[in-house]
Amino acid sequence: MSAETRPIQGSIIARAYDYRAPAGEPRLVSVTPLPEANWDGEMCSWAPDAASPSAYGFLPASFGAAPQSSSNDDGPRDIALDRPPTRVIKDPYPTFSAVAVDMKNNEIILQDENLFQIMSYDGDTNTPPTAALSEPKRVIGGHHTKIEFNCGLYVDPESGDIYSVNNDTIDTLVIFSREVRGDMPPTRELRTPHRTYGIDVNEATDELFMTIQDPPYIIFYDKQAKDNDQPKRIIRGNKTELADAHGLSLDSKNGWIFVANYGNAASYREQAASGRQASDGGGGSRIPGSGRFVPPSITIYPIDGEGDIAPLRKIEGPRTQFNWPAHIFVDEEHGDLYVANDGGDSILVFKVTDNGDVAPTRFIKGPRTQIKNPTGISVDTKNDEIVVANMGNHRATVFPRTANGDVPPKRVIRSAPADQPALQIGNPGAVAYDTKRDEILVPN
C-alpha cells in the first residue's frame, strides 16, 4: 500500500493506493477525510520526508490519528503513516571480515563489514581487558567511499594502497591511497562481477586476481585496471571443480593459485564455461536442476592458467576439518597454507604441497584462542605473527606464526566492549517470527 496526503478546500484528504492491482497500476481503495484545518492563518511548514522525529515536535499529539467514525460515513478508513520503529536490532560496533598487514608501515588493516568501513591499527595495538575498545589510527568509511559489504582486502607492499572488495550491492573494487581517510571517494575504481570475494596480486607480473562466488570463477586484471576495463583472462567451467569460490592466495614461488570453496556447486552450459566476459548476468548459464552440495575444498591451479581447466590437485575430505573455508594465505617463505575456517572456529595450517584428504599439520582452536567465526587471515613474516579477523566477537587476534592448539593470543584488537555480542547480521534477505519459541529468525 502507498498513500498521499494533500489539502482540498479546507480539509485534508488521505488517499490510500493498492499497488497490487492486476493491471500493474495504482487504484484508489479509500478516501478518508481528516480533521478540518484553518488554512487562512499562520501555518508551520511541512517537514520533509528525511526529517528526524524531533522535527515533528510542534505537532499536536492527536495529529495523524484516525478520525472518529460518524453515522453517515461507513466506508474504509485505512491510512498509511510514516512512523519510527519501536525498536531496532543492530550491532553498533565494527565486525572484522578480512585482514591485511602493511609490514612496511607496521599497520594492521581490517575490513569492517558491519558498518562498511576500513580500519587501520598500529601493528602493536593490544586492547587491555578493562578497556572498552581500541581506537584505530584512521578509518575510511561513508557514502562517498562506495564501501558496502566489504569482504576482501589487499595492501600494496610498497605504496600502502588499499584494495577493498565489495561483495554485494556495489559491484566495484575500490582502491584508496595511503593518504585517504574519512568519507572520501576512492582513488581508483574497477567495475567487478557480482559476488566477488577473494583478492591477491602477483607483484612480479602486475596482475590482479579475484574470485567470484557464483557462477564460480577466477578473474585476472592488470593491477592498474580501472573503471570498465575488461579482464585479461578467466579460469571458469565445469572442469575447474570450483564450488562457491571464496578465499584466494598465490604462491608465486611455485606458480600456483589456491582457492577455497564452500561446496555449493552446479553445472553450467559449455558455451559459457570460459571466455573473457566479466559477468554472464548473475548465473544465467547455470543448468536448471544441477545444483548440489559437494565437500568444501582447496583447489590449486597454475598461476598462468586460463579457461575451463581441471585443478592440478585438491585438498578435500573429512580429515581436513574444512567447514566454510573463507580467506586463505600462502606463506611462501615457509611453504605453509593458512585457512580461516569460519564454521569450525579455527585456523588450519597445511603444506602448500598437500593433496587429497590430509589432516592439517597444525591448527589453532579452542576457548583460550578467542577465535570465533574467523573469516580473515594474514601472516606477518617480518614480525613472525599470524593475524586473524573474527566476525563472531569483534576481535582481531594475533598469534606467533608457529602457534598450535588451544593457545591464548599474544595480542587482541577489540572493537567493542568485551561482553558485547557480535550479532553477525550481514545482508539479511528476510525475517520471520517463531511464535512457539518467541524468536526472530533472520537468514543472512
C-alpha positions in Angstrom: 0.0 0.0 0.0 1.0 3.6 -0.6 -0.6 6.8 0.5 -0.6 10.5 -0.3 -1.9 13.4 1.8 -2.9 16.8 0.4 -5.3 19.8 1.3 -8.6 20.1 -0.6 -11.0 23.0 0.2 -10.4 23.3 3.9 -9.9 19.6 4.5 -7.1 17.1 4.3 -7.8 14.0 2.2 -5.7 10.9 2.7 -5.7 8.6 -0.3 -4.5 5.0 0.0 -3.5 3.1 -3.1 -3.1 -0.6 -3.7 -0.2 -1.3 -5.9 -1.2 -5.0 -6.2 -3.8 -4.2 -8.9 -3.7 -6.7 -11.7 -3.0 -4.1 -14.4 0.1 -3.0 -12.5 -1.3 0.5 -11.9 -2.3 2.1 -8.6 -6.0 2.1 -7.8 -7.9 4.1 -5.3 -9.2 1.9 -2.4 -10.3 4.6 0.1 -10.7 8.3 0.7 -10.6 9.4 4.4 -11.4 13.0 5.4 -9.1 14.2 8.3 -10.0 16.9 10.8 -10.9 20.3 9.5 -8.0 22.7 9.3 -7.9 26.5 9.1 -5.7 27.4 6.1 -6.2 31.2 6.4 -3.9 31.8 9.5 -0.2 31.2 10.1 1.0 27.7 9.4 4.1 25.7 10.2 6.0 24.5 7.2 5.7 20.8 6.3 8.6 18.7 7.4 10.5 16.9 4.7 10.5 13.1 4.5 14.0 12.9 5.7 13.4 14.9 8.9 14.2 13.4 12.2 11.4 12.6 14.7 12.3 15.6 16.8 11.4 17.9 13.8 7.7 17.0 14.4 7.6 18.3 17.9 5.4 21.2 17.0 2.5 19.0 16.0 -0.3 18.2 18.5 -0.4 14.6 19.9 -3.6 13.9 18.0 -2.2 14.8 14.6 -2.4 11.9 12.2 -4.8 9.9 14.4 -7.6 8.1 12.7 -10.8 10.3 12.8 -13.8 9.2 14.8 -16.5 7.4 12.8 -19.7 9.2 12.1 -23.2 7.8 11.3 -23.1 9.0 7.7 -19.6 7.5 6.9 -19.2 3.8 6.9 -16.5 3.4 4.2 -13.0 2.1 4.6 -10.6 4.1 6.8 -7.2 2.6 6.1 -4.4 5.2 6.1 -0.6 4.7 5.8 1.6 6.7 8.2 5.3 7.0 8.4 6.5 6.3 11.9 9.8 5.2 13.5 10.3 1.6 14.6 9.5 0.7 18.2 12.9 -1.0 18.5 15.9 -1.9 16.3 18.1 -5.0 16.3 21.5 -3.8 15.1 25.2 -4.3 16.1 26.6 -0.7 16.6 30.2 -1.9 16.6 32.6 -2.9 13.9 32.8 -6.5 12.9 36.0 -7.7 11.2 35.7 -9.7 8.0 39.2 -9.6 6.4 42.7 -8.5 7.4 45.9 -7.5 5.7 49.2 -6.5 7.2 51.2 -3.4 6.0 54.6 -4.6 7.0 56.4 -1.6 5.7 54.4 0.8 7.9 53.7 -1.7 10.8 50.0 -1.5 10.5 47.1 -4.0 10.7 44.3 -3.2 8.2 40.9 -4.6 9.0 37.7 -4.7 7.0 34.5 -3.8 9.0 31.7 -5.5 7.1 29.1 -4.5 9.6 29.4 -0.7 9.4 31.1 -0.6 5.9 34.5 0.7 6.9 38.2 0.0 6.6 40.1 0.5 9.9 43.9 0.8 10.3 45.6 0.0 13.6 49.1 0.2 14.8 50.8 -3.2 14.5 51.5 -3.3 18.2 47.9 -2.5 19.3 46.7 -4.6 22.3 43.4 -3.8 23.9 43.6 -4.0 27.7 41.0 -6.4 29.2 39.4 -3.5 31.1 39.2 -1.1 28.1 36.0 -0.8 26.1 37.9 -0.9 22.8 40.9 0.3 20.8 40.7 3.3 18.6 42.1 2.9 15.1 44.7 5.2 13.6 42.5 6.0 10.7 39.1 5.0 9.3 37.9 5.0 5.7 34.1 4.9 5.6 31.0 6.8 4.5 28.7 7.3 1.5 31.4 8.7 -0.8 33.8 5.8 -0.3 31.5 3.3 -2.1 32.3 0.7 0.5 29.5 -1.9 1.0 29.6 -5.5 2.2 33.4 -5.2 2.0 34.8 -8.7 2.4 38.2 -8.9 0.7 41.4 -6.9 1.3 44.9 -6.4 -0.2 47.5 -3.9 0.7 50.3 -2.9 -1.7 53.5 -3.8 0.0 55.3 -0.7 -1.4 52.8 2.1 -1.7 50.4 1.1 1.1 47.4 1.4 -1.3 44.4 -0.5 0.0 42.3 -2.7 -2.4 38.9 -3.3 -1.0 36.4 -5.9 -2.5 32.7 -5.2 -2.3 30.8 -8.5 -2.4 27.2 -7.2 -2.9 25.1 -4.2 -3.8 28.0 -2.2 -5.3 29.9 -4.3 -7.8 33.1 -2.3 -7.6 36.7 -2.8 -6.4 37.7 0.4 -4.6 41.3 1.4 -4.2 42.5 4.0 -1.7 45.9 5.6 -1.5 47.6 5.6 1.9 46.7 9.3 2.5 42.9 8.7 2.3 40.9 8.8 5.5 37.3 9.6 6.4 34.4 9.8 3.9 36.4 10.3 0.8 35.9 8.9 -2.7 38.2 6.1 -3.9 41.4 7.0 -5.6 40.6 4.5 -8.3 37.7 2.1 -9.0 37.3 -1.1 -11.1 33.9 -2.5 -12.1 33.8 -6.2 -11.0 31.4 -9.1 -11.4 28.7 -9.6 -8.8 29.6 -11.7 -5.7 33.4 -11.0 -5.9 35.1 -12.2 -2.8 38.8 -13.1 -2.7 41.7 -11.0 -3.9 45.5 -11.2 -4.3 48.1 -9.6 -6.5 51.1 -11.1 -8.3 53.5 -8.2 -7.9 56.1 -9.8 -10.2 53.7 -9.6 -13.2 51.5 -6.7 -12.0 48.4 -9.0 -12.2 45.3 -8.7 -10.0 43.5 -12.0 -9.2 39.9 -12.2 -7.7 37.4 -15.0 -7.1 33.7 -14.8 -7.9 31.3 -17.0 -5.8 28.6 -17.7 -8.3 29.0 -18.6 -11.1 32.3 -19.6 -9.6 35.5 -18.5 -11.4 38.8 -16.8 -11.1 39.3 -13.5 -12.9 42.5 -11.7 -13.9 43.1 -8.0 -14.5 46.1 -5.7 -14.9 46.9 -4.4 -11.5 46.3 -0.8 -12.7 42.9 -1.6 -14.3 40.1 0.9 -13.6 36.6 1.8 -14.5 35.2 -0.7 -17.1 38.5 -2.3 -18.1 37.9 -5.9 -19.2 39.7 -8.9 -17.6 42.8 -10.3 -19.3 41.7 -13.9 -18.7 39.4 -16.2 -16.7 39.5 -19.6 -15.2 36.0 -21.0 -15.3 33.9 -24.0 -16.3 32.7 -27.4 -15.2 36.2 -29.0 -15.3 37.6 -26.5 -12.7 35.6 -28.0 -9.8 35.1 -24.5 -8.3 32.2 -24.6 -6.0 31.2 -21.2 -4.4 34.7 -19.8 -4.6 35.8 -17.7 -1.6 39.4 -17.1 -0.5 42.3 -16.8 -2.9 46.0 -16.7 -2.4 49.1 -17.0 -4.7 52.3 -19.0 -4.4 54.4 -17.1 -6.9 57.4 -19.1 -5.9 55.9 -22.4 -7.2 53.5 -20.8 -9.7 50.2 -21.9 -8.0 46.8 -20.4 -7.3 45.0 -21.6 -4.2 41.2 -21.2 -4.0 38.9 -22.0 -1.0 35.5 -23.5 -1.9 32.4 -23.6 0.3 31.0 -26.5 -1.6 27.8 -25.1 -3.2 28.0 -26.5 -6.8 26.2 -26.5 -10.1 26.8 -27.3 -13.7 27.0 -24.7 -16.5 26.4 -24.6 -20.2 29.6 -25.3 -22.2 29.4 -22.2 -24.3 29.6 -20.0 -21.1 32.3 -22.1 -19.4 35.2 -19.9 -20.4 35.9 -16.6 -22.2 36.7 -13.1 -21.2 33.3 -11.7 -20.3 33.3 -10.3 -16.7 29.8 -11.4 -16.0 27.0 -13.5 -17.5 24.2 -11.8 -15.8 24.3 -13.4 -12.4 24.3 -17.1 -13.2 22.2 -17.2 -16.3 24.3 -20.0 -17.8 23.5 -22.4 -14.9 21.8 -25.6 -15.9 18.5 -25.8 -14.1 18.3 -28.6 -11.6 22.0 -29.2 -11.5 22.6 -27.6 -8.0 24.2 -29.8 -5.4 26.4 -29.9 -2.3 30.0 -31.1 -2.6 32.6 -31.3 0.2 34.4 -28.0 0.9 37.9 -27.9 -0.6 41.0 -26.1 -1.6 41.6 -26.3 -5.3 45.0 -25.5 -6.9 45.7 -24.2 -10.4 48.7 -23.0 -12.4 49.3 -19.3 -11.9 49.1 -18.6 -15.6 46.1 -20.9 -16.2 43.1 -19.9 -18.4 39.8 -21.3 -19.5 38.0 -24.5 -18.4 40.9 -26.3 -16.8 41.0 -29.1 -14.2 42.8 -28.3 -10.9 46.3 -29.5 -10.5 45.2 -31.1 -7.3 42.7 -30.7 -4.5 42.8 -30.7 -0.7 39.4 -32.2 0.4 37.9 -34.7 2.8 36.9 -35.2 6.4 40.5 -35.2 7.7 41.0 -31.6 6.5 38.3 -30.3 9.0 37.1 -27.8 6.4 33.9 -26.1 7.4 33.2 -22.9 5.3 36.9 -22.2 4.5 36.9 -18.4 3.9 40.0 -16.4 3.3 43.4 -18.2 2.9 47.0 -17.1 2.9 50.1 -18.7 1.4 53.4 -18.1 3.4 55.8 -18.7 0.5 58.9 -18.4 2.8 57.9 -21.3 5.0 55.7 -23.3 2.5 52.6 -23.1 4.6 48.9 -22.6 3.6 46.7 -20.9 6.3 42.9 -21.3 6.2 40.4 -19.2 8.1 37.9 -22.0 8.9 34.8 -20.0 9.6 32.4 -22.7 10.5 35.0 -24.6 12.6 36.1 -21.6 14.7 39.7 -22.5 13.8 42.8 -21.7 11.8 44.1 -24.7 9.9 47.7 -24.9 8.5 48.7 -27.2 5.6 51.8 -27.5 3.5 51.5 -26.0 0.0 52.3 -29.4 -1.5 49.5 -31.2 0.3 47.0 -33.2 -1.7 43.8 -35.2 -1.1 42.2 -36.0 2.3 45.0 -34.8 4.6 45.0 -33.5 8.2 46.4 -30.1 8.9 50.0 -30.0 10.1 48.8 -27.8 13.0 45.7 -25.8 14.0 44.7 -23.0 16.4 41.3 -23.8 18.0 39.7 -23.7 21.5 38.2 -21.3 24.1 41.6 -19.9 25.0 42.3 -18.7 21.5 39.3 -16.3 21.4 38.8 -17.4 17.8 35.1 -17.2 16.8 33.9 -17.4 13.1 37.2 -16.4 11.6 36.9 -15.2 8.0 40.2 -13.4 7.5 43.8 -14.5 7.9 47.2 -12.8 7.2 50.8 -13.7 8.0 53.2 -11.0 9.1 56.5 -12.6 8.0 58.5 -9.6 9.3 57.3 -10.0 12.9 56.7 -13.8 12.6 53.0 -13.4 13.5 49.5 -14.5 12.4 46.6 -12.0 12.4 43.1 -13.4 12.4 39.9 -11.4 11.7 36.9 -12.8 13.7 33.4 -11.9 12.7 32.0 -13.7 15.8 33.3 -11.5 18.6 34.6 -8.0 17.4 38.2 -9.2 17.7 41.3 -9.5 15.7 43.6 -12.0 17.4 47.4 -12.1 17.0 49.4 -15.3 17.5 53.0 -16.4 17.0 53.4 -17.8 13.5 54.1 -21.3 14.9 51.2 -21.4 17.4 49.4 -24.7 17.7 46.4 -25.9 19.7 44.3 -24.1 22.2 46.7 -21.3 23.0 45.9 -17.7 24.0 46.7 -14.9 21.6 49.7 -12.6 22.0 47.6 -9.6 21.5 44.0 -8.7 20.8 42.5 -5.8 18.9 38.9 -5.3 20.2 36.4 -3.0 18.5 33.7 -3.3 21.2 33.3 -4.0 24.9 34.3 -7.5 25.9 30.8 -8.5 26.8 29.2 -7.1 23.7 27.9 -9.9 21.4 28.5 -9.8 17.7 25.1 -10.2 16.0 26.7 -11.2 12.7 23.7 -9.8 10.7 25.0 -9.5 7.2 22.8 -8.7 4.2 19.6 -10.2 5.7 17.2 -11.3 3.0 14.1 -12.0 5.1 12.7 -12.1 8.6 10.3 -14.4 10.4 8.8 -14.8 13.9 8.7 -18.2 15.7 5.7 -17.9 17.9 6.4 -21.2 19.7 9.9 -20.2 20.8 9.3 -16.4 20.8 12.3 -15.9 18.5 13.0 -13.7 15.4 14.7 -15.7 12.6 16.9 -13.8 10.2 18.5 -15.6 7.3 21.7 -13.9 6.0 
